[in-house]
Amino acid sequence: MSDQLMENIKQMIIDSLRIEGMSPADIETDAPLFGEGLGLDSIDALQLVVAMEKDFGAVVPDAATGTKVFRSVRSMAEYISENGK
């Protein structure tokens, strides 16, 4: 799993959620994406599912998988590495 992949994921998060004033460097790789971390919500999760499939070809088949995948940028990168194009 490359640092470049994690940077690409961070940029995808910023772009797909239209987060203004944030750069990839502002997102911690191991910080939680939901709750006290980045503070994302369920609507954000749906947008990330669509963006991840479009940008990386990795499909999240159900909510249980999504809970594991969207823990952090690192968990997203691991999932994309194993399940993406």
Buried (B, 14 or more C-beta within 10 A) or exposed (E): EEEEBBBBBBBBBBEBBEBEEEEBEEBBBEEBBBEEBBEBEEEBBEBBBEBBEEBBEBEBEEEEBBEEBBBBBBBBBBBBEEBBE
